[in-house]
């Protein structure tokens, strides 16, 4: 069964079109009767695969932001856990770079971190407290708040 006739098609989905939690697989069927037209390849079967999120901290079926154990940690422990688990500090969902993350900024300060990693500044302006300098080092100093 020939794969191509009369040209090629890129069937790989682009990153913008990929869903985050569900993957769709299309099976293409070649139709010899329509080999000279653009309709030679027709979808013959469409199936959906649900991807379950597994928490990297407790191994239950939820993401890190929904983890009861993570939420109970103090701020310093949350930053340490996110760093140790190599999670994105902006979305806490993936092992990708914060600079390329499409997640929303902090809902509290609009900074480049997840709201669960937000920490109010309690020291005088212009002076970093111990937690501020630790947090700054933890994410490479790219937090807009720091």
C-alpha positions as CSV (number, residue, x, y, z in Angstrom):
1,X,0.0,0.0,0.0
2,X,1.7,3.3,-1.1
3,X,2.0,6.0,1.5
4,X,2.1,9.0,-0.8
5,X,0.8,9.7,-4.3
6,X,0.8,13.1,-5.9
7,X,2.5,15.0,-3.1
8,X,3.2,14.8,0.5
9,X,1.4,16.0,3.6
10,X,2.8,16.8,7.0
11,X,0.4,15.0,9.3
12,X,2.3,15.9,12.5
13,X,0.3,18.3,14.7
14,X,1.9,21.6,15.5
15,X,2.6,22.5,19.2
16,X,-0.2,25.1,19.2
17,X,-2.8,22.5,18.2
18,X,-1.8,19.9,20.7
19,X,-4.2,19.6,23.6
20,X,-2.6,19.6,27.1
21,X,-4.4,16.7,28.7
22,X,-5.9,14.7,25.8
23,X,-4.1,13.3,22.8
24,X,-6.0,12.5,19.6
25,X,-4.7,9.9,17.2
26,X,-5.9,9.9,13.6
27,X,-5.5,6.8,11.4
28,X,-5.4,7.7,7.8
29,X,-6.7,5.3,5.1
30,X,-5.5,5.6,1.5
31,X,-8.2,5.5,-1.2
32,X,-6.9,4.3,-4.6
33,X,-10.0,5.6,-6.3
34,X,-9.2,9.2,-5.4
35,X,-5.5,9.0,-5.9
36,X,-5.3,12.1,-8.0
37,X,-7.2,14.4,-5.7
38,X,-6.6,15.9,-2.3
39,X,-9.1,13.6,-0.8
40,X,-7.0,10.5,-1.3
41,X,-6.2,10.3,2.4
42,X,-9.3,10.1,4.6
43,X,-9.5,9.7,8.3
44,X,-10.8,6.2,9.0
45,X,-10.6,6.0,12.7
46,X,-10.4,8.6,15.5
47,X,-9.6,7.6,19.0
48,X,-8.9,9.6,22.1
49,X,-6.4,8.8,24.8
50,X,-6.9,10.4,28.2
51,X,-3.6,11.2,29.9
52,X,-3.7,11.0,33.7
53,X,-1.6,13.4,35.7
54,X,0.6,11.8,38.3
55,X,1.8,14.1,41.1
56,X,5.6,14.0,41.3
57,X,5.5,14.6,45.0
58,X,3.0,12.0,46.3
59,X,2.4,9.8,43.2
60,X,-1.4,10.2,43.3
61,X,-3.6,11.2,40.3
62,X,-3.4,15.0,40.4
63,X,-1.0,17.7,39.5
64,X,1.4,19.3,41.9
65,X,-0.7,22.5,42.4
66,X,-3.6,20.2,43.6
67,X,-1.4,18.1,46.0
68,X,-2.5,18.4,49.6
69,X,1.1,17.5,50.7
70,X,2.5,20.3,48.6
71,X,0.0,22.9,49.8
72,X,0.8,22.1,53.4
73,X,4.5,22.9,53.0
74,X,5.9,26.2,54.1
75,X,7.0,28.6,51.4
76,X,10.7,27.7,51.6
77,X,9.8,24.0,51.4
78,X,7.6,24.6,48.4
79,X,10.4,26.3,46.5
80,X,12.8,23.6,47.4
81,X,10.3,20.8,46.3
82,X,9.6,22.6,43.0
83,X,13.4,22.9,42.4
84,X,14.1,19.3,43.5
85,X,11.3,17.9,41.3
86,X,12.5,20.2,38.4
87,X,9.1,21.7,37.9
88,X,8.4,24.9,36.0
89,X,8.0,27.6,38.7
90,X,5.3,29.4,36.6
91,X,2.8,26.5,36.2
92,X,4.1,23.8,38.5
93,X,3.0,21.3,35.9
94,X,5.9,20.5,33.6
95,X,9.5,20.0,33.3
96,X,10.1,22.8,30.9
97,X,11.8,26.2,31.1
98,X,9.9,29.1,32.7
99,X,10.8,31.3,29.8
100,X,8.9,29.1,27.4
101,X,5.9,28.4,29.7
102,X,2.5,29.4,28.5
103,X,1.1,29.3,32.0
104,X,-0.5,32.3,33.6
105,X,1.6,34.5,35.9
106,X,1.0,34.7,39.6
107,X,-2.6,35.7,40.3
108,X,-1.4,37.9,43.3
109,X,1.5,39.9,41.9
110,X,1.6,39.0,38.2
111,X,5.1,37.7,38.7
112,X,6.7,34.8,36.8
113,X,5.8,32.2,39.4
114,X,2.8,30.1,40.4
115,X,0.5,31.7,43.0
116,X,1.4,28.8,45.4
117,X,5.0,30.1,45.3
118,X,4.0,33.7,45.9
119,X,5.6,35.3,48.9
120,X,4.9,38.7,50.3
121,X,7.9,40.9,50.9
122,X,8.1,41.6,54.6
123,X,11.5,43.3,54.6
124,X,12.3,46.9,54.0
125,X,12.4,47.9,50.3
126,X,15.8,47.3,48.7
127,X,16.9,44.7,51.2
128,X,16.4,41.0,50.6
129,X,15.6,38.8,53.5
130,X,16.9,35.2,53.7
131,X,13.9,33.7,52.0
132,X,14.1,36.3,49.2
133,X,17.7,35.6,48.4
134,X,17.1,31.8,48.5
135,X,14.1,32.1,46.2
136,X,16.1,34.3,43.9
137,X,18.9,31.7,43.6
138,X,16.4,28.8,43.3
139,X,15.0,30.0,40.0
140,X,18.1,31.6,38.5
141,X,17.0,35.2,39.3
142,X,14.4,35.4,36.5
143,X,11.5,36.1,38.7
144,X,10.1,39.6,37.9
145,X,9.3,40.2,41.5
146,X,12.9,39.7,42.7
